[in-house]
Amino acid sequence: MRGRASLAWWPMTPAVKRILIANAAIWVALVVSVNWIGSAALLDHLALTPALVWPGLELWQPLTYMWLHSPTELSHILFNSLFLWMFGGTLERAWGSWPFVKFYAICGIGAGLVVLATGLCLAPAAPVAGASGAIYGLVVAWAIAFPEQIVWFFGIFPMKGKHFALIPIGFAVVDFLLRGSGTSHAAHLGGMAVGALLVTGLWRPRRLRDRIRYWWLRRRIRSVRRDDDRPGPPGGGYWH
């Protein structure tokens, strides 16, 4: 029963399946091109290299980089595929296929723009490839949309959704703090930020303004209540 309860929350939905197939097909093409033919042209021009986007004007790279995975490290595509299946299917089932695809694409492109902005200043010649930015956007969205849902980790340990999602998020943050090599921290953190802004609606100026106003009013109310509960000076009344 525990295994079934866990698997019920990891559906294989149509859009997720198509993205997985596309990623796998492109990965096979990269393996053949790089490892067998000896040509890195696909990686050179489809991965996100900030200096090639600007001033090189290869403006498609913030979109194409998210469909590439390392042809020499199988774990790269395996982990991204695993997280896409685990978190993406539930979101697609809740939102519908087209809204899910738009969210996934915007998270990936948004993460790519963060990589571009930081890379132009720090490492303009360093190429970045992979779907991690879009994937981490899904993880954050899943944690916000299903925070109290119980899932069974490895079919054994019950965990709330918000705690379960902290595993990959925590890994990304720790890797960033430890400056893990070979990892685009800008893509991971950028994808998280874009996913959170989209799923909460805080990317809209009016929604952000309302949230800030609500937060400020709550602080004012709590402050007034504390003042009302505070005892006055001896003899009653207040000192002026």
N, C-alpha and C positions, 0 to 999 in steps of 0.2 A: 504493500500500500504506500509506503514512503517513497519508493522509487516512482510509482505512478503519479503521486501527488507532485513530485518534483518535475517530472517530464511534462506534466500538464501545463506547466508554465513556460515551456520552451518549445512552442509550436514552430513547425516549418511552414511558413507562409509564402505566398506566391512571389512577392517582391524580394523577400530575403533570399529565396531560392535562386531567382534570376541574378541577383547581385553576386551570390556565391559562385554560380556557374561562370559569370563574366570574369570575376577575379581569378578563378581557376584557369580559364582559357587563356587569359592574358599572361598568367604566371607560366603556363606551359610554353607559350610563345617566347617569353623571355629566356626560359631555360634553354630552349633550342637555339635561340639567337646568340646568347652569351656563351653558353657552355659547349655547344656543338659547332656553330658556325664561326664563333669568335667575333661577333659584331655586337657592340654596345650602343648602336645607334638609337634603339628604342629607349633605353635608359637615359641616354644623353639628352634627348629632346622631349621626352614625356615626363621625366622626373622634374621636381621643382628645384631649379637652381636659380637663386635670386638674381645673379648677374646676367643670366640669359633672359630672364623676364624683363629686367630693366638694367641697363639700356638695350639688351639684346632683342626686346620686343617679341619674345616667344610667349605671348600672353595667354596661351591655352594651358600652360603648365599648372596653375593653381587648381585646374579642374582635372587634368589627366594624371597628376602625381598620385592621387588617391586610389587609382586602379592598378598600381604597380606594387609588386612585392619582391623581396630579394630572391634572385634566382639561385643563390648559393646557401641560403638559410631557410630550410623548410619550416622551422618553428615560426617564422615571421607570418606567413600566410595561414598557418594552422591556428595560431592564437587569435589572430584577427577574425578568422572564419568562425571560431568557437564563440567569441564574444558577440559577433553579429547574429549568430543563430540564437544564443541565449537571451539577449536583450532586445534584438530587433523584432523577432517574431511576435512577442507580446505587445509591443508598441504598434506594430502594423495591424494586429488584430483589433486593437482598441481604436486606432485612428482611421484605418483604411489604407489601402496600398499607395494611392497617389500622395496623400499628405505625408505618409511615412517616407516615400522616396524623396519628396521635396525637403523634408527635415534632414534626412541623411546627406543629401547633396549640399545643402546650405552649411551644415556642420563641417563637412569636408572642405568646402571652398573657403569658409570662414577661417578654419584652422590653417589652410594654405596661405591666406592673406596675412595671418599673424606670422607664419614662417617667413614670408616674403619681407614683411616690415622689419622683423628682427634680424633676418639674414643679411639684408642690405647693409646693416650697420656692423654686424659681428662676423658673419662668414658668407660673403657673397658668392663664393665659388663652391660651397658645399651643397651637393644634391640631396634632396629629401624625397622619399617615396614611401607609400604605404597608406592604408586606410585607417590608421590609428586615430587621427583627429576626428573623423566621422564616427568611429566606434565609441570613443570616449564621450562624444556628444550623446550617443544613444544610452550609454551607461548612466550618465547624469540624469537624462530625461526619465529613464526607467526608475531611478531612485526617487525622483520627485513625484512621478505619477503613481507608483505603487509602494509607498514607504512602509506600510504596515502589513503588506502581504507576506504570509509565511511561505518560505520555500525550504526544501530539504537539501542542504549542502552535502554533495556526494551521496544523497539518498539516506543520510544518517542524522545530520545535525540540523535542527530547525533554526532558521534565521529569518528575521524580518528583512524585507526588501531593501530598506535603507542601509542596513548593516551588511547585507550581502554585497551590495554595489560598492561598499567601501573597500572591498578587497582589491579590485583592479584600480580604483581611484587612488587608494593608499599606495599601491605599487608605483603608480606614475609619479606621485608626489615624492615618495622616498627616493626613487630613481633620479628625480630632478635635484633633490637636496644633496645626493651623493655624487651628482654630476656623472651619471652612468654614460659610458662611451657608446657611440653608435646609435644613440636615441635622440630623436627630435623632441625635446621637451616643449618647445614652442608649439608644435603640432598637438601634443597631448593636452597641454594646459589651454591652448586656444580652442580646441574642440570642446573641452569641458565648459569653458566660458560661453561659447556660442550656444551650446545645447541648453545651458541653464537660462540664458537670456531668452531663447525662443520658447521654451516650455513654460516659463513663468510669465511671459509677455512683457518682461521688463525692458525689452528692446524698444518698446513704444514709449516715447517721451511722456505721454499723458499717464500711462500706467506707472512708470517710474516715479513721476511726480506725486501721484496718488499714494503710492506705497510710502514714500518719504514723508508725506503729510500725515498719513495714518500713524506711522512710527512716532513722529514728533508729538501728535495729539495724545497718544498713549503715554508718553513720557510726561507730558504736562499734567494729565489726569492723575497719574501716580504721584507726581510731586505735590499736587494740591491735596490729595488724600493723606499723604504723610504729614503735610502741614496741619490739616484739620485734626489729625490724631495726636499731634504733639501737644503736651499740657501747656497751658498759659502761665503767666507769672503769678505769684502769690497775690491773692485778693481779687482775682479775676481780671478780665480785660487783657489788653496787649500793650506792651511798651512801644512808644513811638519815638 
